[in-house]
Amino acid sequence: MKKTILYAEDDQRYRDIVKAFLLKNDYKVTIAKNGLEALALFADNPNFDMVILDVMMPEMDGFETCNEIRKTSDVPIMMLTALGDDINEIKGMNIGADDYISKPFSYPLFLAHINAMLRRKKKDEKQILSLLGMELDENRRSVEIDGEKLNLTPREFNLLLYLVKNKGQALSREQILDRVWGYEYDGDKRTVDTHIKSLRAALGELGNRIKTIYRYGYCFEEDGLDEID
């Protein structure tokens, strides 16, 4: 599927050249002539893969537009400018821009920056697991359920992550100990049961998704089957 880019630029010459270049390189492009128009387009479709903003635009400049988008989205944002000075680049980065290129620029370099930004986005997305209203962020080691952050211990987080990554699979207590506690652990296997109990309590209703498999171990089920006990 082609990646979609929202490109805001008041200079028609740049708009036409950049749009043609992006289309040639297999991107879908939506054009805005100023910041206000870009915000309206983004509100209608917040699922753009990337936003490119010229800094100097009428009605609302690129800095203001970037700042407004950042209030609701982490979409990658690139700033284009003819200003080319450190102060404005720092300003752009401080309000949430991910990259900053000065005009005139090399189009192969411009494309390389775009591709790199989208690769980083893809990598970041892989670090977030979403299911049943729950989000696990491996990078931040955080868990949210319906937008509410949970306070899990490091062990509980690792245990939940292992269960979710292997959802639908029956995992023995030995497997869980090996992957979550480490191969050198030689303590009581019942420590798994203790941590499962506390994890279920922390997850609330979602805790019921952790099924007990009699005399074997546990399984995280998405389909909500009754507990095997």
VOBA-1610 file (N, C-alpha, C; in pm, whole numbers, padded with zeros to 5 digits, always signed):
BEGIN
Met+00084-00120+00000Met+00000+00000+00000Met+00088+00125+00000Lys+00056+00222-00085Lys+00136+00344-00093Lys+00124+00426+00034Lys+00236+00485+00076Lys+00236+00574+00191Lys+00176+00708+00152Thr+00104+00768+00245Thr+00035+00894+00217Thr+00104+01010+00287Ile+00124+01118+00213Ile+00192+01236+00265Ile+00104+01359+00248Leu+00091+01436+00355Leu+00025+01566+00349Leu+00135+01671+00334Tyr+00128+01749+00225Tyr+00233+01847+00195Tyr+00173+01986+00189Ala+00218+02074+00279Ala+00167+02212+00284Ala+00275+02308+00236Glu+00241+02386+00132Glu+00337+02477+00068Glu+00261+02587-00005Asp+00298+02714+00021Asp+00228+02824-00045Asp+00289+02860-00181Asp+00411+02815-00207Asp+00479+02844-00333Asp+00438+02738-00437Gln+00363+02783-00538Gln+00310+02687-00635Gln+00421+02613-00710Arg+00531+02680-00737Arg+00641+02615-00809Arg+00694+02496-00729Tyr+00717+02520-00600Tyr+00765+02410-00515Tyr+00658+02302-00500Arg+00533+02346-00485Arg+00424+02249-00470Arg+00422+02153-00588Asp+00428+02207-00707Asp+00418+02123-00827Asp+00538+02030-00842Ile+00658+02086-00816Ile+00779+02005-00832Ile+00786+01893-00728Val+00761+01929-00603Val+00770+01829-00496Val+00661+01723-00511Lys+00540+01766-00544Lys+00433+01669-00563Lys+00468+01571-00674Ala+00515+01623-00787Ala+00551+01535-00900Ala+00662+01439-00860Phe+00758+01488-00784Phe+00870+01404-00741Phe+00821+01292-00649Leu+00732+01325-00554Leu+00682+01224-00461Leu+00594+01121-00533Leu+00511+01168-00625Leu+00428+01075-00701Leu+00514+00980-00783Lys+00621+01034-00841Lys+00713+00952-00921Lys+00778+00844-00835Asn+00795+00873-00707Asn+00858+00777-00618Asn+00756+00697-00537Asp+00636+00689-00592Asp+00533+00595-00544Asp+00470+00634-00410Tyr+00463+00765-00383Tyr+00389+00813-00267Tyr+00257+00875-00312Lys+00156+00868-00227Lys+00031+00941-00250Lys+00044+01076-00179Val+00003+01183-00247Val+00025+01317-00193Val-00105+01397-00189Thr-00131+01458-00073Thr-00241+01553-00060Thr-00180+01691-00037Ile-00226+01789-00114Ile-00166+01923-00112Ile-00252+02020-00031Ala-00183+02102+00050Ala-00246+02215+00118Ala-00168+02341+00082Lys-00237+02453+00066Lys-00172+02578+00025Lys-00128+02664+00142Asn-00172+02629+00262Asn-00130+02702+00381Asn-00155+02615+00504Gly-00115+02666+00621Gly-00128+02588+00743Gly-00270+02557+00784Leu-00359+02655+00768Leu-00499+02632+00805Leu-00561+02521+00721Glu-00530+02523+00591Glu-00582+02420+00503Glu-00523+02283+00540Ala-00396+02282+00577Ala-00332+02156+00618Ala-00399+02100+00743Leu-00429+02185+00840Leu-00495+02139+00962Leu-00633+02082+00933Ala-00707+02147+00843Ala-00840+02097+00807Ala-00830+01960+00740Leu-00734+01946+00650Leu-00715+01817+00582Leu-00672+01709+00680Phe-00586+01746+00775Phe-00539+01648+00874Phe-00653+01607+00967Ala-00741+01701+00999Ala-00855+01669+01085Ala-00948+01569+01015Asp-00962+01585+00883Asp-01046+01492+00807Asp-00982+01355+00792Asn-00849+01351+00788Asn-00777+01225+00772Asn-00651+01226+00858Pro-00664+01189+00987Pro-00547+01191+01075Pro-00454+01071+01054Asn-00481+00991+00952Asn-00401+00870+00929Asn-00294+00887+00820Phe-00258+01011+00790Phe-00146+01032+00699Phe-00022+00965+00757Asp+00063+00911+00671Asp+00186+00849+00719Asp+00293+00953+00752Met+00278+01073+00693Met+00379+01176+00714Met+00323+01311+00676Val+00375+01417+00738Val+00337+01554+00705Val+00464+01633+00672Ile+00460+01707+00559Ile+00571+01796+00522Ile+00518+01939+00522Leu+00581+02025+00598Leu+00533+02163+00615Leu+00639+02264+00574Asp+00603+02355+00484Asp+00688+02471+00460Asp+00675+02562+00583Val+00782+02630+00618Val+00777+02716+00737Val+00703+02845+00708Met+00741+02915+00601Met+00684+03046+00573Met+00559+03032+00487Met+00442+03031+00552Met+00314+03022+00482Met+00219+03128+00536Pro+00128+03177+00454Pro+00030+03275+00500Pro-00076+03211+00589Glu-00145+03293+00665Glu-00255+03254+00753Glu-00209+03173+00874Met-00130+03070+00853Met-00071+02995+00964Met+00059+02936+00915Asp+00171+02970+00980Asp+00299+02922+00931Asp+00323+02776+00972Gly+00435+02721+00927Gly+00465+02581+00953Gly+00486+02550+01099Phe+00546+02645+01174Phe+00567+02623+01316Phe+00433+02608+01390Glu+00341+02699+01363Glu+00210+02693+01427Glu+00135+02566+01389Thr+00145+02531+01260Thr+00076+02411+01211Thr+00132+02287+01278Cys+00263+02278+01285Cys+00328+02165+01351Cys+00284+02155+01497Asn+00283+02268+01564Asn+00244+02272+01705Asn+00102+02221+01725Glu+00010+02261+01635Glu-00129+02218+01646Glu-00143+02068+01619Ile-00074+02017+01519Ile-00081+01875+01487Ile-00027+01792+01604Arg+00080+01841+01666Arg+00142+01767+01776Arg+00051+01754+01899Lys-00052+01836+01907Lys-00145+01826+02020Lys-00226+01697+02016Thr-00239+01639+01895Thr-00323+01520+01882Thr-00255+01402+01814Ser-00134+01421+01759Ser-00076+01315+01677Ser+00077+01310+01689Asp+00131+01189+01673Asp+00275+01168+01668Asp+00323+01141+01527Val+00243+01178+01427Val+00280+01156+01288Val+00417+01221+01259Pro+00503+01156+01181Pro+00631+01218+01146Pro+00610+01350+01071Ile+00681+01455+01112Ile+00668+01587+01050Ile+00805+01636+01005Met+00812+01673+00877Met+00933+01734+00821Met+00905+01881+00791Met+00998+01970+00826Met+00985+02112+00799Met+01076+02150+00682Leu+01023+02230+00590Leu+01101+02283+00477Leu+01110+02434+00494Thr+01229+02489+00473Thr+01241+02633+00489Thr+01352+02690+00403Ala+01337+02816+00368Ala+01443+02888+00299Ala+01526+02967+00399Leu+01488+02962+00526Leu+01556+03041+00628Leu+01697+02989+00655Gly+01707+02860+00676Gly+01837+02795+00688Gly+01925+02842+00802Asp+01869+02871+00918Asp+01954+02909+01030Asp+01923+02822+01151Asp+02019+02813+01241Asp+02008+02722+01355Asp+01890+02755+01445Ile+01864+02885+01464Ile+01757+02926+01557Ile+01623+02870+01513Asn+01593+02882+01382Asn+01465+02832+01335Asn+01459+02679+01333Glu+01575+02615+01308Glu+01578+02469+01312Glu+01553+02420+01454Ile+01615+02484+01550Ile+01593+02447+01690Ile+01448+02469+01730Lys+01391+02582+01685Lys+01252+02610+01715Lys+01162+02500+01661Gly+01187+02458+01536Gly+01107+02352+01476Gly+01116+02222+01553Met+01238+02186+01594Met+01256+02062+01669Met+01190+02070+01807Asn+01197+02186+01869Asn+01139+02202+02002Asn+00988+02191+02004Ile+00922+02222+01893Ile+00776+02211+01891Ile+00729+02079+01833Gly+00824+01989+01804Gly+00782+01854+01767Gly+00815+01808+01627Ala+00886+01890+01548Ala+00925+01844+01414Ala+01029+01733+01427Asp+01025+01637+01334Asp+01119+01525+01337Asp+01240+01548+01247Asp+01224+01635+01147Asp+01335+01660+01055Asp+01318+01800+00998Tyr+01426+01854+00942Tyr+01428+01994+00899Tyr+01522+02005+00781Ile+01473+02049+00665Ile+01556+02061+00545Ile+01544+02202+00488Ser+01657+02261+00452Ser+01658+02397+00397Ser+01650+02394+00245Lys+01577+02489+00191Lys+01568+02506+00046Lys+01685+02593-00002Pro+01734+02572-00122Pro+01701+02460-00211Pro+01771+02334-00162Phe+01710+02218-00190Phe+01768+02093-00141Phe+01786+01994-00255Ser+01870+01896-00230Ser+01891+01786-00325Ser+01773+01691-00315Tyr+01709+01663-00426Tyr+01591+01576-00422Tyr+01624+01433-00381Pro+01737+01375-00425Pro+01772+01243-00372Pro+01791+01244-00220Leu+01850+01352-00166Leu+01866+01364-00021Leu+01730+01381+00046Phe+01644+01461-00013Phe+01508+01481+00036Phe+01436+01346+00046Leu+01446+01265-00058Leu+01382+01134-00058Leu+01443+01043+00048Ala+01574+01049+00064Ala+01641+00966+00164Ala+01591+01001+00305His+01571+01130+00332His+01519+01173+00462His+01378+01120+00484Ile+01294+01129+00382Ile+01157+01079+00393Ile+01156+00929+00422Asn+01234+00855+00344Asn+01237+00710+00363Asn+01288+00672+00502Ala+01388+00745+00550Ala+01442+00717+00683Ala+01339+00745+00792Met+01264+00854+00778Met+01161+00888+00877Met+01053+00781+00882Leu+01013+00732+00766Leu+00907+00632+00761Leu+00957+00496+00811Arg+01085+00468+00791Arg+01140+00344+00847Arg+01140+00349+01000Arg+01176+00466+01054Arg+01175+00481+01200Arg+01035+00466+01254Lys+00937+00523+01182Lys+00799+00511+01225Lys+00755+00365+01228Lys+00791+00292+01123Lys+00754+00150+01116Lys+00816+00072+01229Lys+00942+00102+01259Lys+01010+00034+01368Lys+00944+00065+01502Asp+00908+00192+01522Asp+00841+00231+01647Asp+00707+00162+01662Glu+00632+00151+01550Glu+00501+00088+01556Glu+00512-00058+01597Lys+00620-00124+01555Lys+00639-00264+01590Lys+00660-00281+01739Gln+00701-00175+01807Gln+00727-00184+01950Gln+00601-00162+02033Ile+00488-00135+01968Ile+00363-00113+02040Ile+00264-00223+02003Leu+00221-00299+02102Leu+00123-00404+02081Leu-00012-00354+02129Ser-00113-00365+02042Ser-00247-00317+02077Ser-00348-00430+02063Leu-00427-00451+02167Leu-00536-00548+02159Leu-00630-00527+02276Leu-00758-00546+02248Leu-00863-00542+02350Leu-00862-00414+02433Gly-00827-00302+02368Gly-00822-00175+02438Gly-00697-00155+02520Met-00602-00248+02509Met-00476-00240+02584Met-00361-00212+02489Glu-00270-00124+02531Glu-00150-00092+02454Glu-00026-00119+02539Leu+00065-00201+02484Leu+00192-00227+02549Leu+00302-00163+02467Asp+00372-00070+02525Asp+00481-00001+02457Asp+00613-00056+02509Glu+00682-00134+02423Glu+00807-00196+02465Glu+00916-00093+02489Asn+00918+00013+02409Asn+01021+00116+02425Asn+01010+00185+02560Arg+00888+00226+02594Arg+00866+00298+02720Arg+00837+00204+02836Arg+00818+00075+02804Arg+00783-00025+02905Arg+00660+00021+02984Ser+00558+00058+02910Ser+00436+00107+02972Ser+00316+00030+02918Val+00211+00024+03000Val+00086-00043+02962Val-00029+00051+02990Glu-00118+00065+02892Glu-00239+00145+02911Glu-00360+00061+02872Ile-00467+00075+02948Ile-00594+00012+02915Ile-00697+00123+02902Asp-00753+00135+02783Asp-00850+00242+02754Asp-00796+00379+02795Gly-00667+00399+02769Gly-00605+00528+02796Gly-00555+00548+02938Glu-00581+00452+03027Glu-00538+00465+03166Glu-00411+00383+03189Lys-00306+00448+03236Lys-00178+00382+03255Lys-00180+00294+03379Leu-00123+00173+03364Leu-00113+00080+03475Leu+00025+00090+03540Asn+00030+00065+03670Asn+00157+00064+03742Asn+00198-00081+03766Leu+00271-00136+03669Leu+00318-00273+03681Leu+00463-00275+03726Thr+00500-00380+03798Thr+00641-00399+03832Thr+00714-00445+03705Pro+00847-00430+03699Pro+00921-00477+03582Pro+00893-00624+03549Arg+00882-00708+03651Arg+00854-00850+03629Arg+00714-00870+03572Glu+00617-00798+03626Glu+00480-00809+03576Glu+00473-00765+03431Phe+00547-00657+03397Phe+00546-00610+03258Phe+00605-00717+03167Asn+00718-00775+03204Asn+00782-00877+03122Asn+00691-00999+03106Leu+00623-01035+03213Leu+00532-01149+03210Leu+00415-01122+03116Leu+00354-01004+03128Leu+00243-00969+03040Leu+00288-00964+02895Leu+00403-00906+02870Leu+00455-00895+02734Leu+00475-01034+02672Tyr+00532-01125+02749Tyr+00555-01261+02699Tyr+00423-01332+02670Leu+00326-01317+02759Leu+00195-01380+02738Leu+00125-01325+02614Val+00128-01192+02600Val+00059-01129+02488Val+00126-01161+02355Lys+00259-01159+02352Lys+00330-01192+02228Lys+00304-01335+02184Asn+00267-01420+02280Asn+00239-01560+02248Asn+00092-01593+02273Lys+00006-01493+02251Lys-00137-01512+02277Lys-00192-01631+02200Gly-00282-01703+02266Gly-00341-01821+02205Gly-00258-01947+02222Gln-00136-01934+02276Gln-00049-02050+02294Gln-00045-02091+02441Ala-00048-02221+02465Ala-00033-02272+02600Ala+00114-02266+02638Leu+00145-02196+02745Leu+00283-02179+02791Leu+00300-02248+02925Ser+00396-02336+02933Ser+00420-02407+03059Ser+00486-02314+03160Arg+00478-02353+03285Arg+00545-02274+03389Arg+00695-02270+03364Glu+00751-02381+03314Glu+00894-02385+03284Glu+00930-02285+03174Gln+00846-02279+03069Gln+00872-02183+02961Gln+00868-02039+03013Ile+00770-02012+03095Ile+00755-01877+03148Ile+00874-01840+03236Leu+00916-01934+03319Leu+01032-01908+03405Leu+01156-01882+03321Asp+01176-01963+03218Asp+01294-01947+03133Asp+01297-01811+03065Arg+01182-01768+03012Arg+01179-01646+02931Arg+01166-01519+03015Val+01098-01527+03127Val+01071-01407+03207Val+01169-01394+03325Trp+01203-01507+03389Trp+01295-01503+03503Trp+01439-01529+03459Gly+01455-01608+03351Gly+01588-01640+03303Gly+01624-01784+03331Tyr+01713-01838+03250Tyr+01749-01979+03258Tyr+01815-02017+03390Glu+01873-01920+03458Glu+01944-01952+03581Glu+01851-01962+03702Tyr+01725-01930+03684Tyr+01632-01933+03798Tyr+01611-02077+03844Asp+01632-02102+03973Asp+01614-02238+04027Asp+01524-02238+04149Gly+01437-02137+04156Gly+01345-02128+04269Gly+01218-02207+04248Asp+01120-02178+04329Asp+00992-02249+04326Asp+00911-02206+04204Lys+00860-02303+04129Lys+00778-02272+04011Lys+00650-02199+04048Arg+00610-02210+04174Arg+00486-02144+04215Arg+00497-01993+04213Thr+00621-01942+04199Thr+00636-01796+04188Thr+00565-01744+04064Val+00554-01829+03960Val+00479-01790+03840Val+00333-01767+03877Asp+00276-01860+03956Asp+00135-01847+03995Asp+00112-01718+04075Thr+00207-01687+04163Thr+00194-01565+04245Thr+00193-01440+04157His+00283-01436+04059His+00290-01319+03972His+00170-01312+03877Ile+00121-01427+03832Ile+00001-01428+03749Ile-00116-01370+03826Lys-00128-01407+03953Lys-00237-01357+04037Lys-00232-01206+04049Ser-00113-01151+04075Ser-00100-01006+04090Ser-00121-00935+03956Leu-00078-00998+03847Leu-00097-00938+03714Leu-00244-00935+03678Arg-00316-01043+03706Arg-00461-01044+03680Arg-00530-00931+03755Ala-00493-00912+03880Ala-00555-00807+03961Ala-00526-00670+03901Ala-00403-00649+03853Ala-00366-00520+03794Ala-00441-00492+03665Leu-00471-00598+03589Leu-00538-00582+03459Leu-00689-00564+03470Gly-00746-00587+03588Gly-00891-00574+03602Gly-00964-00681+03521Glu-01064-00640+03445Glu-01143-00737+03367Glu-01057-00811+03266Leu-00956-00742+03211Leu-00869-00809+03113Leu-00788-00922+03177Gly-00777-00921+03308Gly-00705-01029+03375Gly-00768-01165+03351Asn-00901-01165+03320Asn-00969-01290+03292Asn-00922-01354+03161Arg-00850-01277+03080Arg-00797-01332+02955Arg-00677-01424+02977Ile-00619-01418+03097Ile-00508-01508+03128Ile-00568-01637+03183Lys-00568-01739+03104Lys-00632-01866+03138Lys-00534-01961+03206Thr-00583-02030+03307Thr-00503-02132+03373Thr-00523-02264+03300Ile-00414-02329+03267Ile-00420-02461+03204Ile-00378-02562+03310Tyr-00469-02644+03349Tyr-00453-02735+03463Tyr-00323-02814+03455Arg-00245-02806+03562Arg-00120-02879+03578Arg-00018-02851+03466Tyr-00032-02738+03401Tyr+00061-02707+03293Tyr+00113-02565+03301Gly+00025-02468+03285Gly+00072-02330+03283Gly-00040-02232+03252Tyr-00014-02140+03159Tyr-00109-02033+03133Tyr-00115-01999+02984Cys-00223-01928+02948Cys-00243-01887+02809Cys-00321-01757+02808Phe-00276-01661+02728Phe-00351-01537+02711Phe-00444-01554+02591Glu-00574-01547+02616Glu-00674-01570+02511Glu-00741-01440+02472Glu-00746-01411+02342Glu-00818-01293+02292Glu-00966-01319+02279Asp-01005-01444+02262Asp-01146-01473+02231Asp-01235-01481+02353Gly-01177-01473+02473Gly-01259-01468+02593Gly-01324-01600+02630Leu-01261-01713+02599Leu-01313-01843+02638Leu-01311-01857+02790Asp-01394-01945+02840Asp-01395-01969+02984Asp-01262-02029+03027Glu-01228-02006+03153Glu-01101-02053+03206Glu-01095-02205+03208Ile-00979-02258+03166Ile-00958-02401+03170Ile-00893-02431+03304Asp-00964-02490+03392Asp-00909-02507+03528Asp-00944-02645+03583
//
